[in-house]
Amino acid sequence: MENNGSVQRESWGSKIGFIFAAAGSAIGLGNIWRFPYLAGENGGAAFIFVYLLAVLFIGLSVMLAEFAIGRAGGLDAIGSFKKLAPGTPWWITGALGVFSAFVILSFYGVVGGWTIAYTFKSVSTPLTNLTMESFVNFITNPLQPILWQVVFMALTIIIVILGIQGGIEKWSKVLMPVIFIILLLLIIRGVTLPGSSAGLKFLLNPDFSKINGSVILSALGQAFFSLSLGMGTMITYGSYLSKKENLPSSALTVASLDTLIAILAGFAIFPALFAVGMDPAGGAGLVFATLPSVFDKMPLGALFAAIFFILLCFAALTSSISILECVVAYLKDQLGWSRKNAAIVVGTLITLIGVACSLSNGLWSDFTIVFPGKGALNLMDFLGALTDFLLSVGGLLICLFVAYVWKFNKANAEVTNNGQFTGVWVPIWNFIVKIVAPIVIGFVILNGLGIIG
Ligand code: PFF
C-alpha cells in the first residue's frame, strides 16, 4: 500500500487488529510499573476501588469521545478538529496533543531503555546485585542508559515506519497476548510462594478510611495516563477505523483490557512482594530495584526476572509507537510528509530531548525547573508532571469540544452509527461529557497546580 495519506489513507486490517493496537497503546509502563506503585503508596484495595470508578465514569467516556472525533474527522488529531469545527481555534486541542507526544515520549523512551537494560542485567548479573544502589548507579551513568534509550527509540521508529497494518497492528497482535501469558505465569509464581496471602489481602480488602482527596486525584490522573487519553492518540487510532465499527463496544473492550492488565500486574507483584517481606510503598524503585530481590528468592528467579522485563519492554513499545504515530499522522495528513521521513525526523528529535532527560538523572541533576504545586524538579520529573497536566487539559478540552462545539446531535450520530447501536448509555455519556467530566477534570488540574488543595 502507498504510505502517503493523500493517495489512500491507511486503515486497520480488522476489528481485532484495532482493539489490540488501541489496547497496546493503553497498556504500558503506566499499568505494570506505575499502577502497582501508586496502589502500594495509596492503600492498595482502596486506591484500586477509586481507580475503577475513575475509569468507569470518566475514562471510558473520554475514550469514546476521542474515538468519535477521530472517526468523524478521519484525520490526525489536529486535522480532525479542523474538519469538525472549521475556522475555529479548536485545532489547538490537537496541537496540544502533538506537543504532549514530544513531552511524553522523551521520558518514556528513557524508561523504555531501562527495561531493555534490565532484561539483559537480570541474566548477566546476579539478582542480589540489582539493588537500589545499582539502579541509581545505572540511571545516573552518563552513557549506559542513553545507549539503551537509543535502542528502544530505534525499535519504536522502525515499527512506525512499517505502517498501520504492517507495523503497529501486526506487532500489537503478537505482543499483547504474550504480555497476558507472561503476567499469568508471574501471578502463579507469586501466589504459590509461602506468605503471599498478605499481598492478596492488600489487593482485595479495601480500607475505605484511606480514601481522601489526594487518593482520588492520583487515581484519576493515573486513569488518564493509563488509558492514553487527552493527547489525541485515540483520536488518531480512531481515524483509521471503518464507519461500520461499533465505537462504544470498542471503547469498553479497550478500557476493560487496560484495567485487567493493571489489576493483573498488581496480582503479579504484591503477593510476591509480601511473601518476601518487602515494603509495598517502595515507590519508583518498586520494579527496577525491589523486584529483582523478590525474584532472587524464587527458584529460577533470573529467568522469571528476564521474562518480566521483556514483558515491560513489550508493553512500553506498543505504547511508544502510539505516541510517535500521533505526531507522524499529523505530518503525513497535514503537511504531506512521507511516513518514513516523519518517523525518522520526529523520532530523532524526541530521542535527543530524551538524552537530556536521561542526563538530568545524573550529570545534569543540578539543573532544575519549578513546576507549580510540585516545586523544583529535574528535567525528567518535570516532563512527568507536565504530562499529567497536559493530558488533563487535553481531556477537558475534548469533553468541552464534543458537548459545546461539535454538539451531541452530531456526536451521538457518530457514536451510535446513526442510531444503529443506541441505548440508555447515550444520555448517560452525554451527561458525563457535558457536566461530570469537565468538573472533575477541572478539579484535578487546579489541584495539580496547587491552586486548590
Ligand atoms: N498508556 C500508556 C501507559 O500506560 O504506559 C502511556 C501513554 C501512551 C500515555 C499514549 C498517553 C498516550 F497518548
Residues whose N, C-alpha, C, O or C-beta is under 5 A from the ligand:
A	BS01	PFF	S25 A26 I27 G28 L29 G30 N31 F225 S226 L227 S228 L229 M231 T233 S319 I323
